[in-house]
Amino acid sequence: MSQKKYDANLPKNLTYRRSRKTFAWRNPLTDEEIQLGQISRRDAIAQAIEANHFIAKNYTPVGLIEKLKGTDSLTVTKWAEQYEILLKRRNLSAN
């Protein structure tokens, strides 16, 4: 079986569905596919480039050295403890 043909002129994570004539962008972090609908090729490319830049700018993977050093990260347990302290400071009434 041969590989599917793809459009090399589209940015990363953007695909064109010929059967539906729609564009879809795949989130590389969650592998969730977001349908862009039947929009123009130019608009789809612009949105995909913007989304890819946003992901690249905000995504910082945890490095191996950080894992080995055991740098302190916020866990759910630590967050819950901090939240309990915050609630006590507010003197809220019990429901």
C-alpha positions as CSV (number, residue, x, y, z in Angstrom):
1,M,0.0,0.0,0.0
2,S,1.3,3.4,-0.9
3,Q,1.4,6.4,1.5
4,K,-1.3,9.0,1.3
5,K,-0.5,12.0,-0.8
6,Y,-0.2,15.2,1.2
7,D,0.1,18.8,0.2
8,A,3.6,20.0,0.9
9,N,2.5,23.6,0.5
10,L,0.4,23.5,3.6
11,P,2.0,24.4,7.0
12,K,2.6,21.8,9.7
13,N,-0.5,20.2,11.3
14,L,-2.9,21.5,8.6
15,T,-4.7,19.0,6.4
16,Y,-7.2,19.4,3.6
17,R,-10.0,16.8,3.4
18,R,-10.9,16.5,-0.3
19,S,-14.0,14.5,0.3
20,R,-15.6,17.2,2.5
21,K,-13.6,20.1,1.0
22,T,-12.6,21.3,4.5
23,F,-9.5,22.1,6.3
24,A,-8.5,20.7,9.7
25,W,-5.7,21.6,12.1
26,R,-4.2,19.0,14.5
27,N,-3.0,20.1,17.9
28,P,0.4,18.5,18.2
29,L,0.2,18.5,22.0
30,T,-3.1,16.7,22.4
31,D,-3.5,15.2,18.9
32,E,-7.0,16.6,18.8
33,E,-8.2,17.7,15.4
34,I,-10.0,21.0,15.0
35,Q,-12.2,21.4,12.0
36,L,-11.8,24.8,10.3
37,G,-14.6,24.2,7.9
38,Q,-15.0,25.3,4.3
39,I,-12.8,28.4,4.5
40,S,-10.4,29.8,1.9
41,R,-7.0,28.2,1.6
42,R,-5.4,31.5,2.5
43,D,-7.4,31.9,5.7
44,A,-6.7,28.3,6.7
45,I,-3.0,28.7,6.2
46,A,-2.9,32.0,8.1
47,Q,-4.8,30.4,11.0
48,A,-2.6,27.3,11.1
49,I,0.6,29.4,11.1
50,E,-0.7,31.5,13.9
51,A,-1.7,28.5,15.9
52,N,1.7,26.8,15.3
53,H,3.5,29.9,16.5
54,F,1.3,30.1,19.6
55,I,2.0,26.4,20.4
56,A,5.8,26.8,19.8
57,K,6.0,30.0,21.9
58,N,4.1,28.6,24.9
59,Y,5.2,25.0,24.9
60,T,8.3,24.3,27.0
61,P,8.9,20.5,27.3
62,V,10.4,19.3,30.6
63,G,14.0,18.6,30.0
64,L,15.8,15.4,31.1
65,I,18.1,17.4,33.4
66,E,15.1,19.0,35.1
67,K,13.7,15.6,35.7
68,L,17.0,14.3,37.1
69,K,17.5,17.3,39.4
70,G,14.0,16.9,40.7
71,T,13.1,20.5,40.4
72,D,10.0,21.4,42.4
73,S,6.9,21.4,40.3
74,L,3.4,22.2,41.3
75,T,1.4,18.9,41.8
76,V,-2.3,18.6,42.5
77,T,-1.6,17.8,46.1
78,K,0.5,20.8,46.6
79,W,-2.0,23.0,44.9
80,A,-4.8,21.6,47.0
81,E,-2.8,22.4,50.2
82,Q,-2.2,26.0,49.0
83,Y,-5.9,26.3,48.1
84,E,-6.9,25.2,51.6
85,I,-4.6,27.8,53.2
86,L,-6.1,30.5,50.9
87,L,-9.7,29.5,51.8
88,K,-8.8,29.7,55.5
89,R,-7.4,33.2,55.1
90,R,-10.7,34.4,53.5
91,N,-12.8,33.4,56.5
92,L,-15.6,32.0,54.4
93,S,-18.6,30.5,56.0
94,A,-19.2,26.8,55.7
95,N,-21.9,25.7,53.4
